[in-house]
Amino acid sequence: MKRFSIGYRTLKTAVGVALAVAIGYYFQLDFYGSAAILTILCIQTTKKKSLHAVYTRVVASLIVLLLAYILFEWISYNALMLGVLILLLVPILVMLKVAAGFVSSAVILMHIYTVQHFTFDLLLNELAIMAIGYGVALAVNMNMPDNTRKMEQYRQQIENDYRVIFSEIVKYLRNGDALWDGRELIHAAETLNKAKALAYLEVENHLTRKENLYYTYFDMRERQLEIIERVLPKVTTLPVIVEQSELVADFIQDLGEHVHSGNTASTYRDKLDVVRAEFASMPLPKDHETFQAMAGLYAFIEEMDEYLAIKQSFKGLDIKK
């Protein structure tokens, strides 16, 4: 059984419903409770989604007011005409790409059908209900939690996983230790999925800013993880430990000890060039196994250069202490 908990969206919905009903009652509107329904239908997970929800529902509600006036007042208030109105309404909403507002517009429609007389006072009443319902939803939804602390926790977890992964690679290169179970790879992938989802919410909660450095950072780390997963077999299948293994291990150890959110990739690409040069100056392999090991290490070096190139394209996070 899941433990009882109240989410932030649930809290906003409760506050919004109470406010909508209270305001509607204060102004003595007919059907004032429906303002709460409109509020519920507009509460969304992000500010951008909330704005879009209000837009679609306002447009749909205005269209239904027009159709109701034409069909009910000019023809008749009856169930058949109500069905005809729905038949016309849905395609219009779909055509205008505001179909999400159908349920909200249906609330307004049923008020008119219940009263069975489209007066100016009724029009003002419905417009007031719309203003309260949609306005309250927009107001409460503009208050979103700051996820920076949680994203920072994810960043630290991912970087810790990368440090462990690199340390395990170093162990294998130096002494052939293959006892690692690879759990950090799985944990890093899971953390990246959660981190990117949270960072995307942050993007959606900024109305003018279209990018988020944390999202870019997590995307960069995800692409790096793909390379790590690709190079591991090249390392763990080396037939023998050769002299060049220690050279590569020293580089990976240095890299693993400096996993952070800043951008020092150019420095490490320069160091990798030095490794390449030293690698090339060493004696040629004397047997097939040594040749395979050296070829595997060189392929690993090239993959790590791509790993660093991905990091170099990222300008870095400015972490405030």
C-alpha positions in Angstrom: 0.0 0.0 0.0 1.3 3.4 -1.0 1.7 5.9 1.9 -0.6 8.8 2.1 0.8 12.0 0.6 -0.4 15.3 -0.8 1.4 16.5 -3.9 2.1 20.1 -4.9 -0.4 19.9 -7.8 -3.1 18.5 -5.4 -2.4 21.4 -3.0 -2.7 24.0 -5.8 -6.0 22.4 -7.0 -7.5 22.5 -3.5 -6.5 26.1 -3.0 -7.8 27.0 -6.5 -11.1 25.3 -6.0 -11.7 27.1 -2.6 -10.8 30.5 -4.1 -12.9 30.0 -7.2 -16.0 29.0 -5.1 -15.4 31.8 -2.6 -15.1 34.5 -5.3 -18.1 33.2 -7.2 -20.2 33.1 -4.1 -19.0 36.6 -3.1 -20.4 38.0 -6.4 -23.6 36.0 -6.1 -23.2 34.4 -9.5 -25.5 31.7 -10.7 -23.8 28.3 -11.0 -20.9 29.8 -9.1 -19.7 26.3 -8.1 -18.9 25.7 -11.8 -16.0 28.2 -11.5 -14.3 25.5 -9.4 -14.7 22.9 -12.2 -13.1 25.3 -14.7 -10.2 25.8 -12.3 -9.7 22.1 -11.9 -9.7 21.5 -15.6 -6.9 24.2 -16.0 -4.5 23.1 -13.3 -1.4 21.8 -15.1 2.1 20.6 -14.3 3.9 23.6 -15.8 3.3 27.3 -16.5 3.4 26.9 -20.3 0.9 24.1 -20.2 -1.3 26.2 -17.9 -1.3 29.1 -20.3 -2.1 26.8 -23.2 -4.9 25.1 -21.2 -6.5 28.5 -20.4 -6.2 29.6 -24.0 -7.9 26.5 -25.4 -10.7 26.7 -22.8 -11.4 30.4 -23.3 -11.6 30.0 -27.0 -13.8 26.9 -26.7 -16.1 28.6 -24.2 -16.5 31.7 -26.4 -17.4 29.5 -29.4 -20.0 27.6 -27.4 -21.6 30.9 -26.3 -21.9 31.9 -29.9 -23.3 28.5 -31.1 -25.7 28.3 -28.2 -27.1 31.8 -28.9 -27.6 30.9 -32.6 -29.0 27.4 -32.3 -31.0 27.8 -29.1 -32.4 31.3 -29.5 -33.0 31.2 -33.2 -34.3 27.7 -33.4 -35.2 25.9 -30.1 -34.1 24.7 -26.7 -34.5 20.9 -26.9 -32.4 17.8 -26.6 -32.1 17.4 -30.4 -30.7 20.8 -30.9 -28.3 20.2 -28.0 -27.0 17.2 -29.9 -26.7 19.1 -33.1 -24.7 21.8 -31.3 -22.3 19.2 -30.0 -22.0 17.7 -33.5 -21.0 21.2 -34.8 -18.9 22.2 -31.8 -16.4 19.3 -31.7 -15.2 19.6 -35.3 -14.8 23.3 -34.9 -12.7 22.9 -31.8 -10.6 20.3 -33.5 -10.2 22.5 -36.6 -9.0 25.4 -34.4 -6.8 23.1 -32.3 -8.6 23.8 -29.1 -10.3 20.4 -28.6 -8.8 20.2 -25.1 -11.4 22.9 -24.1 -14.4 20.8 -25.0 -15.3 19.7 -21.4 -15.0 23.3 -20.1 -17.1 24.6 -22.9 -19.7 21.9 -22.1 -20.0 23.3 -18.6 -20.9 26.7 -20.0 -23.2 25.1 -22.5 -25.2 23.2 -19.9 -25.8 26.4 -17.9 -27.4 28.0 -21.0 -29.4 24.9 -21.7 -30.6 24.7 -18.1 -31.8 28.3 -18.0 -33.3 28.0 -21.6 -33.1 31.8 -22.1 -30.0 33.5 -23.4 -30.1 37.0 -21.8 -27.5 39.7 -21.4 -27.4 39.0 -17.7 -26.7 35.3 -18.4 -23.9 36.2 -20.7 -22.3 38.4 -18.1 -22.8 35.6 -15.5 -21.0 33.0 -17.7 -18.2 35.4 -18.6 -17.7 36.1 -14.9 -17.6 32.4 -14.2 -15.0 31.9 -16.9 -12.9 34.8 -15.7 -12.9 33.5 -12.1 -12.4 29.8 -13.0 -9.6 30.4 -15.6 -8.1 33.3 -13.8 -7.7 31.5 -10.5 -6.2 28.5 -12.3 -3.7 30.7 -14.0 -2.8 32.5 -10.8 -2.2 29.4 -8.7 -0.4 27.7 -11.5 2.1 30.6 -11.8 3.5 29.4 -8.4 5.8 26.5 -9.2 8.4 24.8 -7.0 12.1 25.6 -7.5 13.7 22.3 -8.6 17.3 23.6 -8.6 18.3 21.8 -5.4 16.9 18.5 -6.6 18.7 18.9 -10.0 21.9 19.6 -8.2 21.5 16.4 -6.2 21.0 14.5 -9.4 24.2 16.1 -10.9 26.2 15.0 -7.9 24.9 11.5 -8.0 25.7 11.2 -11.8 29.2 12.6 -11.3 29.8 10.2 -8.4 28.7 7.3 -10.6 31.1 8.4 -13.3 34.0 8.5 -10.8 33.3 4.9 -9.7 33.0 3.8 -13.3 36.3 5.3 -14.2 38.0 3.9 -11.1 36.8 0.4 -12.1 38.2 0.8 -15.6 41.5 1.8 -14.0 41.5 -1.3 -11.8 41.0 -3.5 -14.8 43.6 -1.8 -16.9 46.2 -2.2 -14.1 45.6 -5.7 -12.8 42.7 -7.2 -14.8 40.3 -6.9 -11.9 36.9 -7.8 -13.4 34.8 -8.2 -10.2 32.7 -5.0 -10.7 29.0 -5.7 -11.2 28.3 -2.5 -13.2 25.6 -1.2 -10.9 26.8 2.4 -11.3 26.0 2.2 -15.1 22.4 1.3 -14.4 22.1 3.9 -11.6 23.6 6.6 -13.8 21.1 5.8 -16.6 18.1 5.9 -14.2 19.3 9.1 -12.6 19.8 10.8 -16.0 16.2 9.9 -17.0 14.8 11.4 -13.8 17.1 14.4 -14.0 16.2 15.2 -17.7 12.5 14.9 -16.9 12.8 17.4 -14.0 15.0 19.8 -16.0 12.4 19.7 -18.8 9.8 20.8 -16.3 12.0 23.8 -15.5 12.2 24.7 -19.1 8.4 24.5 -19.3 8.1 26.7 -16.2 10.0 29.6 -17.8 7.8 31.5 -20.2 10.5 33.5 -21.9 13.6 31.2 -21.6 13.6 28.3 -24.0 16.6 26.4 -22.6 17.9 25.2 -19.2 21.6 24.7 -18.5 20.8 21.7 -16.3 18.8 20.1 -19.1 21.8 20.7 -21.5 24.1 19.3 -18.9 22.1 16.1 -18.3 21.7 15.6 -22.1 25.5 15.9 -22.4 26.1 13.4 -19.7 23.6 11.0 -21.3 25.6 11.1 -24.6 28.8 10.5 -22.6 27.2 7.5 -20.9 26.4 6.0 -24.3 30.1 6.2 -25.1 31.1 4.7 -21.8 28.8 1.8 -22.3 30.2 1.4 -25.8 33.9 1.4 -24.7 33.6 -0.9 -21.7 33.7 -4.1 -23.9 36.9 -2.8 -25.6 38.6 -2.6 -22.2 37.2 -5.7 -20.5 38.0 -8.0 -23.4 41.7 -7.1 -23.6 43.5 -10.5 -24.0 46.6 -9.3 -22.1 47.7 -6.4 -19.9 50.4 -4.5 -21.9 52.7 -1.7 -21.1 50.4 0.8 -22.7 47.6 -0.2 -20.3 49.3 1.7 -17.5 49.6 4.8 -19.6 45.9 4.8 -20.4 45.1 3.9 -16.8 46.9 7.0 -15.5 45.0 9.2 -17.9 41.6 7.6 -16.9 42.5 7.9 -13.2 43.2 11.6 -13.6 40.0 12.1 -15.6 37.9 10.2 -13.1 39.3 12.3 -10.2 38.2 15.5 -12.0 34.6 14.7 -13.0 32.7 18.0 -12.4 30.2 20.3 -14.0 32.8 22.8 -15.3 34.4 22.6 -18.7 38.1 21.5 -18.7 37.7 19.1 -21.6 40.2 21.0 -23.8 42.8 20.4 -21.1 42.2 16.7 -21.1 42.1 16.4 -24.9 45.6 17.9 -24.8 46.6 15.3 -22.3 45.1 12.6 -24.5 47.2 13.9 -27.4 50.2 13.3 -25.2 49.0 9.8 -24.4 48.7 9.2 -28.1 52.2 10.4 -28.8 53.7 8.2 -26.0 51.6 5.3 -27.2 53.0 5.7 -30.7 56.6 5.9 -29.4 56.4 2.5 -27.7 57.7 -0.7 -29.3 55.5 -2.5 -31.8 53.7 -5.7 -30.6 55.6 -8.9 -30.9 52.6 -11.3 -30.9 49.0 -11.4 -31.9 47.5 -11.0 -28.4 49.7 -7.9 -27.7 48.6 -6.5 -31.0 44.9 -7.0 -30.1 45.4 -5.4 -26.7 47.1 -2.4 -28.2 44.5 -2.1 -30.9 41.8 -2.3 -28.3 43.5 0.4 -26.2 43.9 2.7 -29.1 40.2 2.3 -30.0 39.4 3.1 -26.4 41.5 6.3 -26.6 39.6 7.4 -29.7 36.3 6.9 -28.0 37.5 8.9 -25.0 38.4 11.7 -27.3 34.8 11.8 -28.5 33.7 11.6 -24.8 35.7 14.8 -24.1 34.6 16.5 -27.4 31.0 16.2 -26.1 31.9 17.8 -22.8 33.9 20.5 -24.7 30.7 21.6 -26.5 29.1 22.3 -23.1 29.9 25.7 -21.7 29.7 24.4 -18.1 27.4 25.0 -15.1 27.9 27.9 -12.7 27.4 26.1 -9.4 26.7 28.5 -6.6 28.2 27.3 -3.3 
